[in-house]
Amino acid sequence: MEFERKPLIGMVHLKPLPGSYLYGGSLDDVIEAALRDAKTLEKAGFDAVMVENFGDVPFPKYVDKTTVAAFTAVAKAIRDEVSFPLGINVLRNDGIAAYSIAYAVKADFIRVNVLSGVAYTDQGVIEGIAHELARLRKLLPSKIRVLADVHVKHAVHFFDFEDAIRDTVERGLADAVVISGKATGKPVDVEKLALAKRISPVPVVVGSGTSYNNLPELWKHADAFIVGTWIKRDGKVGNEVSPERARKLVELANKLRQTSL
């Protein structure tokens, strides 16, 4: 995944996995739905896909072995069927599981919600895992990039935003920082995004709220865009990826790339 292109990263929000409270009893159905969305994104021209256990509410801080096994099976199925870069995000903050899955299926990047610092969330207090993840990356060397949230969504933060960016990069060793709105599908604060772009020595990724209407403004201040809610049918996060919406956003991104040449 090349950040120079300002890639669009489409989300595959998994249905509840085995072991989660809402699991419906068919891993095959989970895989089928995930493959359908991933193929739709690739056909539409997205630059990468990220898979997330979005249906596993209520989320634990760290997932159990059943989730890791099931998530790996889904990710491997996607890896076998699509050729564009693949990312892994294990909610709520299991970067160790995410990296392990990514390593096993030869994925290209992971997202970590709290790499450094502390977040106050609906799962309680979540502490950063930078040390543990760095040890794992040393044990299992790879080219897997770590995209780390700064002031992650669905959380309250008391650390200064600028300090959090510096800590995430300089002390947490993130390869890119993710800036989001307050919740899933909520737009990012453009002023905070612009500030992140000014001070971050690594690429800045928009983590929520990207849409057809605001992409031109966000394009000025970011290096990549994780897109989930807007590309779903009717713009509802629980629906499947809409081929029409996905293509429309890709067409706009291509126009913006041409304009910036």
N, C-alpha and C positions, 0 to 999 in steps of 0.2 A: 504494500500500500504506500503510494508516494504522496506525501503531503503537498508537494509542489503543485499537484493537480487540484488541490482542495476537494478531496474525495467526499462523495455521499456514501454514508454507511447506513444501510437499511437494517431495521430491527426485525428479528424473528422472535416474537414473544411466545414462548412455549406454553402449551396447555399444561395443567397440573401434572407433575411427574409422580411416579410411584413413591410412596412414603409421605406425600404431602396431604394435607387435610381434604382437599377437593378432588383428589385423583379419582377418575371415573372407571378405572379398571382395564384400560387398554393402552399399552405402550405403543402398539402399532398405530393407533389413531393419533397419538402425539407425534410420532415420526412422520406420518403421512401429512399432517397439517403443516409441520415445520418444513418439510421438503417442498410443499406447494408454495409457501411464502418465499422460501429461498430462491426457488427457480423463477418465480415471478419477478423478484428483485434483479436477478441476473439478466433475465430477458429484457427488462426495462432499461438496463444500462447502468445500474448502480455500480459503484466502484468496490464495495465490500459489503459484507453482511455480518451482523453480530447477533449471537444467540443468547437468550436470557431466560431463566426460569421464572418468568413473570407470573405464571399461574399458581405458584406455590405459596400463596398467602394462607395464613399469616406466616411471614418469613422468620426463620431463626437467624441469629447472627452468623452462624456457621452451619453448613449443611451436614447431613449424615452420609454414611457410606452408600445407602440405597440411592440417594439423590445423585451422588457422584457417578455411580454405575449407570443409572438411567440417562443422565445428562451426556455421558460419554458415548452411549449408544446412539443417541440422537445426533450429537455433533459429528460422529463418524459417518452416519448416513448422509448428512449434509455435505461433509468433506468429499465423499465419494461421488456426489452428484453435481456439484458446482465447481467452477474453476477460479472464481474470484476470491480475494482474501477473506479469511474467516476469523471472527473474534468471539470471545467467550466472556460472559459476565455472570457470575454466580452470586445471587442475592441471598443475604443482605450484604455481607462483606467478606465473602470467602474467596479472597484472592489466591490462597493456596490451592483450593480446589480448582479454581479457574485456570491457573497455570498448569496444574497437573493434567487436567482435561485437554488443554491446548497442546501440551507437550505430546500427549498420547495420540491425538488425532492430527498432529501437524498443522495446528491453527497458527495464525499470524500475529494475533494481538489479544490482550485481555483488557477489561475495564475493572478497576478497583475503586469502590465507592469511598472508602476511607483509608488511604494509604498512610497518611501522616495526620497527627493531631487527634482530636476527639470530636465526635458528633453526638448530639442528643436527639434520639430518634424514637419512633414508635416501637422499636425493638429494645429500647433502653439505651444506655451509654455504649457507644461503639468506639473502640480505640484503634488507632492505626496499626497496620501490620507490615510496615516497611522492612523491619529487621527480619521477620520470618520469611517474607517473600524474597529478600535479597539472598538469604541463605539457600533457599530452594533454587533460585536462578544460578547460584554458584555450583550447586550439586548437579543440576540438570541444565547445562548451558544450551542456549538456543538463540534464535533471532526473534523470539516472541517479544513484541513491544508491550510496555505497560502504559495504558492510558488511565490516568488517575484523576478522580474528581477533586476539585477544590470547592469547599462549601457545598457539599452534595445536596441534592434535593431531598425533600421529605425529612428535613432535619433542621435543628437550630445550632448555630455556631457562635462561639464567643471569641475565637481567635481573629485577629485582624486579617482581612482578605489578602493584602499584599504580602504579609508575613507568611500566610498559609501557602501562597503560590511558591515563594522562595523555599520554604521548608519541604514542600512536596517534591520539588525538583532537586534542590541541592542536598538535602538530607534524606529524602525518600527515594531518590534516583528514578523518578518517573521519566518516561520517554516523551510524554505529552500530557497536558493538563486539560481537564474537561470542566467546562463552565455551564451550569444549567439554571433553569428557572426554579421556582419553589417546589414544583411537583411535576409528575409525569404529564407531558404535553403542554406545560406552561412555558411561555417564552422567556428567554434569558434577558436579563437587564443589559441593554446594549452598552451602557456606560461601564459596567463591570467587565463586560467582554472586551471592550476597547482598552481598558486598563490592563487586563491580563495580557493582551497582545503586546502592549508597550513594554511590560516588564518581564515577561516570561522568555527564557532562553530556549525553550522547546516549543513545538507546535501547540496551538490552542484549538480545542475542539468544542463545538457547541453540542451540549448533551441533552437538550430538550427543547421542544417548542418550535423547531424549524418548520416553516410552511412555505407554500408558494408565494404568499404575500410578503413575508419578511426576509426571504432568502437574499434578495439584492442588498438589503441593509446589512445583514449579518456577514455577507460575503466580504465586506470591507475590513472586517476585524477578526476573522477566523481562518484556520487552516484546514478544517474538516468539519463535517456535520453528521451527527448521529440522528437519524430520522425514524420515528416510530409512529406516533399517533396520526399525523397528517396523511400519511400514505395508506392508512387503513380505509376500508370501505366506509363511506360517510364520515370519515375523520374520527371514528370511534375506535379507541385503542383495543377493544376486545374483538374486533372483526378481523377478517383476513386482509392481507395486503391487496390493495386495488391496483390492477395493471394500469388503468387509466391515470390515476393519481401519481403512481410511481413514474410512468413515462413523462407526464407533464412536468414533474420536478426535475427529472434528468434533462429534459429539453431546455429548461430555464438555466440550469447549471452550465450546460454547454454554451449557451449564449453568453453567460457571464464570463466564462473562460475565454471566449473569443474577444470579448470587449476588453478584457484586461491584458491581452497580448500586446 
